[in-house]
Amino acid sequence: MSDGLAVLHALDSARTQWYHITAIVIAGMGFFTDAYDLFCISTVSKLLGRLYYYDPATGKPGKLPHGVNNFVVGVALVGTLSGQLVFGWLGDKLGRKKVYGMTLILMSICAICSGLSFGFSNKSVITTLCFFRFWLGFGIGGDYPLSATIMSEYANKKTRGAFIAAVFAMQGVGIVFAGLVSMILSKLFLLKYETVAFDDNPILSTQPEADYLWRIVLMLGALPALLTYYWRMKMPETGRYTALIEGNAKQAAADMGRVLEIEIQAEADKVAEFKAANEYSLWSREFFNRHGRHLIGTMSTWFLLDIAFYSQNLTQKDIFPAMKLVSQDHEVSALREMFETSRAMFVVALLGTFPGYWFTVFFIDRIGRYIIQLVGFFMMSLFMLIIGIKYEYLRDDNKWLFAVLYGLTFFFANFGPNSTTFVLPAELFPTRVRSTCHALSAAAGKAGAMIGAFVVSTYTLDGKAKEIRIAMITMSCTNMLGFFCTFLVTETKGRSLEEISGEDGGINETQMASRPS
């Protein structure tokens, strides 16, 4: 049936145009902001501990208490989960475009307000910071289902995977910039203000000016979102939503004809017929018969992946000193500690995290989503198991091998399930519930991320070898579970969205084997 709809056929068969590239950048800026804001908190949290939680009686540098650290790091994840569910549902009910700009506005305002967190005590500063970071996460969460759905519905079927993966790959750019910006700014502060190690002078080792540093780092997260707001508002509603959900064949043909620079026939009768054939709701028996297995698959794999992925990213600040890639906190000043931690994060992100995203972009429409996800889960599990079993040896006698293995886990996360779990929910489900199903899958992922932030991080916070080993082996097991849950989804490359979801009246995917043919 989709081949009979001119607007869908035009979208599926369109050659790659400048508009596709523009859409990738516009949609991707949300993920740049997402990654920057969620991951720069790893370096900022150590500085917050030195500034607001120093107790002379301990004889040690200030450190956020376990509960406070978990809250500072994890509250944005709670907001993200909430935002995914709310904006994902709104994207199906009101349209993708109508709520798309709201996410950027929320991200920009809350990124700025996070840096302006006020108070006369450490509790009031942290409480204010967490309040704004929750709503920052809420806006970030909305970008997940909306950006993925918009890109999938604009893309042609030949390179759709690469386009969606490229949007998500901007997360890798954001992670790199989170480390880079923190590193550059902390270095500038080091050059401006004299520093002494904590061992030499516990009071002067934490410069008062450092209170400006973490605020500047957080507020800069608003910049990319602000720069793309105008262009995001200029994007038309997707042709699939306009035609198949709103039933406005004329508007869909006009909008997509303008975007693709071709003439498209409206076909009002065919659009009405298509719309009437796909009226079942998310909670209907028909949906669960057709797509229930896929929804369980996308939710479970994203949940298991994010336990390990976010644990890795958010606990780097604790693991780096343990593996002696940065100095111990008592050996350096607060600014030096932030600089060294940011530098290590930047190097790991640049050499391990960043390339994996773009390997996925280049190979996803050749190898396929299914194989990339299986291999990624398996390799992550293998490398984490090696690190967990041989942790003391790697830490004490071969720290560079440690760094290589640790970097490879990031590489195969991103040239693997971290990318494909984002792509698959944007392709497997019908237009009517596509945004909501992506939101449910992404929210399951954030539930896993919260376990990583609130539970796994407690094993790495003190840098104890036994507890880090437990964390690594546990994450290896979750990745292996993700490997097996991948068998619940199916390959989607090279086919139209309507063919995959069964909206075109053909055989629906849940009646087919999960392995790619």
SVG drawing of the C-alpha trace seen along z (x, -y; Angstrom):
<svg xmlns="http://www.w3.org/2000/svg" viewBox="-11 -35 65 52">
<polyline fill="none" stroke="black" stroke-width="0.4" points="0.0,0.0 2.9,-2.4 4.1,-2.2 0.6,-3.4 1.0,-6.6 3.0,-9.0 4.2,-11.1 5.6,-8.0 7.2,-6.6 8.8,-10.0 10.3,-10.0 11.5,-6.4 13.1,-6.8 14.5,-10.3 18.2,-10.8 20.2,-12.3 19.8,-16.0 21.1,-19.1 17.9,-19.1 18.6,-15.7 22.0,-17.0 20.4,-20.1 17.8,-18.0 20.6,-15.8 22.4,-18.9 19.2,-20.6 17.9,-17.4 21.4,-16.4 22.0,-19.6 19.6,-18.4 21.7,-15.3 24.9,-17.4 23.2,-19.4 22.0,-16.2 25.4,-14.6 27.2,-17.8 24.9,-18.5 24.6,-14.9 28.3,-14.1 30.0,-17.4 28.4,-16.8 31.0,-14.1 33.8,-16.6 31.7,-19.3 30.6,-17.0 34.2,-16.5 34.7,-20.3 31.4,-20.7 32.6,-18.3 35.8,-20.3 34.0,-23.6 31.0,-22.8 31.7,-19.6 35.2,-20.1 35.5,-19.0 38.8,-19.9 38.2,-17.1 38.6,-14.4 42.0,-15.6 40.8,-14.8 39.6,-16.9 35.9,-17.6 33.8,-15.0 30.1,-14.8 28.4,-12.3 27.3,-9.2 23.6,-10.2 24.3,-13.7 26.5,-12.5 23.9,-10.1 21.3,-12.8 23.4,-15.4 24.4,-12.9 21.1,-11.1 18.4,-13.7 18.8,-14.7 18.2,-11.1 14.9,-11.1 13.9,-14.2 14.9,-12.7 12.8,-9.6 9.8,-11.8 10.3,-14.0 10.6,-11.1 7.3,-9.7 5.5,-13.0 6.9,-14.4 6.8,-11.0 3.1,-10.8 2.5,-14.4 4.5,-13.8 1.8,-11.2 -1.1,-13.2 -0.3,-16.8 2.3,-16.2 6.1,-16.0 6.7,-19.7 4.3,-21.3 6.2,-20.2 9.7,-20.0 10.6,-23.6 9.5,-23.3 12.3,-20.9 15.0,-23.3 13.5,-26.2 13.4,-24.1 17.0,-22.8 18.4,-26.3 16.6,-28.0 17.5,-25.2 21.1,-24.9 21.6,-28.6 19.7,-28.4 21.8,-25.4 24.8,-27.6 23.0,-30.3 22.1,-27.9 22.0,-30.0 22.0,-29.6 23.8,-30.4 24.6,-26.8 25.8,-23.7 22.3,-22.2 20.6,-25.1 23.0,-25.3 22.8,-21.6 19.0,-21.6 18.7,-24.5 21.1,-22.8 19.2,-19.5 15.8,-21.3 17.0,-22.9 18.8,-19.8 15.6,-17.8 13.8,-20.1 16.9,-20.2 16.6,-16.4 12.9,-16.8 13.6,-18.8 16.5,-16.5 14.1,-13.5 11.7,-15.0 14.3,-15.2 14.9,-11.5 11.5,-10.3 10.9,-13.5 14.3,-13.7 14.4,-10.0 10.9,-9.9 11.3,-13.1 14.5,-11.8 13.1,-8.3 10.0,-9.8 12.0,-12.2 14.7,-9.8 14.8,-7.5 14.8,-3.8 18.3,-3.3 20.2,-5.5 17.6,-5.9 19.8,-4.0 22.7,-6.3 20.6,-9.4 19.1,-8.4 22.5,-7.2 24.1,-10.5 21.5,-12.4 22.4,-10.2 26.2,-10.5 26.0,-14.2 25.8,-12.7 29.4,-11.6 30.4,-15.1 28.7,-16.4 30.6,-14.0 33.9,-15.1 33.0,-18.7 32.0,-18.1 35.5,-16.9 37.2,-19.5 35.3,-22.6 35.9,-21.5 39.6,-20.9 40.1,-24.2 38.3,-26.3 40.0,-24.6 43.4,-25.1 42.6,-28.8 41.7,-29.1 44.9,-27.3 46.9,-29.8 45.1,-32.8 45.1,-31.7 48.0,-30.2 47.3,-26.7 48.8,-24.5 48.2,-20.8 45.9,-19.8 48.7,-18.2 50.6,-21.5 47.6,-23.7 44.1,-22.2 42.4,-25.6 44.2,-27.3 44.1,-24.2 40.5,-25.1 40.4,-28.5 37.2,-30.5 37.2,-31.5 36.6,-27.8 33.0,-28.5 32.7,-30.4 34.2,-27.5 31.5,-24.9 28.8,-27.5 30.3,-28.6 30.7,-24.9 27.1,-24.2 25.7,-27.4 27.6,-26.8 25.3,-23.8 22.6,-26.3 24.5,-27.6 24.0,-24.9 20.3,-24.6 19.8,-28.4 21.7,-28.4 19.4,-25.9 16.0,-26.9 15.1,-29.1 15.9,-26.4 14.0,-23.8 10.9,-25.9 11.2,-26.3 11.0,-22.5 7.6,-21.4 5.6,-18.6 6.7,-15.2 4.8,-14.0 3.9,-10.7 2.3,-12.3 0.4,-14.9 -0.9,-12.2 -1.4,-9.1 -2.4,-10.6 -4.0,-14.0 -5.3,-12.7 -4.3,-15.9 -3.1,-14.6 -2.9,-18.0 -0.7,-19.5 1.6,-16.4 2.1,-16.6 2.8,-20.3 5.2,-20.2 7.2,-17.2 7.2,-18.5 8.8,-21.7 11.3,-19.8 12.3,-17.3 11.9,-19.9 9.6,-17.7 5.9,-17.7 3.9,-15.2 0.3,-14.1 -2.0,-14.5 -4.1,-11.3 -6.7,-12.1 -8.7,-8.9 -5.7,-6.6 -4.6,-8.5 -8.1,-8.1 -8.0,-4.4 -4.6,-4.0 -5.5,-5.9 -8.7,-3.9 -6.7,-0.6 -4.4,-1.6 -6.6,-2.9 -5.6,-0.5 -4.2,-2.0 -1.1,-1.3 -3.0,0.6 -5.1,2.7 -4.8,6.4 -3.9,5.9 -0.9,3.8 0.4,6.4 -0.2,9.2 1.7,7.3 4.4,5.4 4.4,6.6 7.6,8.7 9.4,5.9 8.5,3.4 9.7,5.9 12.9,6.2 13.6,2.5 12.8,1.7 14.8,4.6 17.9,4.1 18.0,0.3 17.4,0.9 20.3,3.3 22.6,1.3 22.2,-1.9 23.0,-0.2 26.5,0.3 26.9,-2.7 25.9,-5.3 27.8,-3.6 30.9,-3.8 30.5,-7.4 29.4,-8.7 32.0,-6.8 35.0,-7.6 35.9,-10.3 36.2,-7.6 38.0,-5.0 40.7,-7.3 42.4,-7.9 42.1,-4.2 43.9,-3.3 46.4,-6.1 45.6,-8.0 45.1,-11.1 46.6,-12.2 45.0,-11.3 42.8,-14.1 45.1,-15.0 48.1,-15.4 46.6,-18.3 44.5,-21.4 40.8,-21.5 41.4,-23.1 44.2,-20.7 42.0,-17.7 39.2,-19.0 41.7,-19.6 43.3,-16.1 39.9,-14.4 38.5,-16.4 41.7,-15.6 41.4,-11.9 37.6,-12.0 38.4,-13.9 41.1,-11.4 38.9,-8.4 35.9,-10.0 37.9,-11.2 39.7,-7.8 37.1,-5.4 33.7,-6.9 33.6,-9.3 34.8,-6.9 32.2,-4.2 29.3,-6.5 30.6,-7.3 31.5,-3.7 27.8,-3.0 26.8,-5.8 29.0,-4.4 28.2,-0.8 24.6,-0.5 23.0,-0.3 25.6,2.1 26.0,4.5 22.5,3.9 21.3,2.9 20.9,6.4 24.5,7.6 26.0,4.4 23.9,4.7 24.8,8.3 28.5,7.8 28.5,4.7 26.9,6.3 29.2,9.3 32.4,7.3 31.4,5.0 30.6,8.0 34.0,9.6 36.1,6.5 34.3,5.7 34.8,9.2 38.5,9.1 38.8,5.8 36.8,7.1 38.8,10.4 42.3,8.8 41.6,5.4 44.5,5.3 47.0,6.5 45.8,4.0 45.7,1.1 49.1,1.8 51.3,3.3 49.7,2.4 47.6,-0.8 47.8,-1.5 46.4,1.9 43.7,1.0 43.1,-2.3 42.9,-0.4 40.4,2.2 38.3,-0.5 38.3,-2.6 37.3,0.5 34.2,1.0 33.1,-2.6 33.9,-1.9 31.8,1.2 29.0,-0.5 28.7,-3.1 29.6,-0.9 26.9,1.3 23.8,1.1 24.1,-2.5 23.4,-3.6 21.2,-0.7 18.8,-0.9 18.1,-4.5 17.6,-3.6 15.4,-0.5 12.4,-1.9 12.2,-4.7 11.7,-2.1 9.8,0.9 6.5,-0.7 3.5,-2.2 3.3,-6.0 0.4,-6.4 2.4,-5.2 6.0,-5.6 6.9,-8.4 5.3,-6.9 7.0,-3.5 10.3,-5.2 9.7,-7.1 8.8,-3.8 12.0,-2.2 14.1,-5.3 12.5,-5.6 13.4,-2.0 17.0,-2.9 16.9,-5.8 15.6,-3.5 18.7,-1.4 20.9,-4.6 19.4,-5.5 20.4,-2.1 23.9,-2.8 23.9,-6.3 22.3,-5.3 23.5,-1.8 26.6,-0.9 28.3,-4.3 28.3,-3.4 30.7,-0.6 33.2,-3.0 32.9,-6.2 35.7,-5.2 38.0,-3.6 38.3,-0.3 39.6,2.5 37.1,5.2 34.1,3.0 35.2,1.8 35.7,5.5 32.2,6.3 30.8,3.4 32.7,4.4 31.7,8.1 28.1,7.1 28.1,4.8 29.5,7.6 26.6,9.8 24.0,7.1 25.6,6.7 25.4,10.5 21.7,10.4 21.3,7.5 22.9,9.8 20.2,12.4 17.4,9.9 18.5,8.7 16.9,11.8 13.5,10.2 14.0,7.5 14.4,7.9 16.5,6.3 15.0,3.2 17.5,2.1 16.5,1.4 12.7,1.4 10.1,-1.3 8.7,-2.1 5.3,-0.9 6.6,2.4 8.4,3.0 5.4,2.1 2.9,3.8 1.0,0.6 1.1,1.2 -1.2,4.3 1.6,6.8 2.9,9.5 3.6,7.9 7.0,8.3 6.1,10.3 5.1,13.2 8.6,13.3 11.8,14.8 13.7,12.4 17.0,13.1 17.6,11.1 16.9,12.9"/>
</svg>
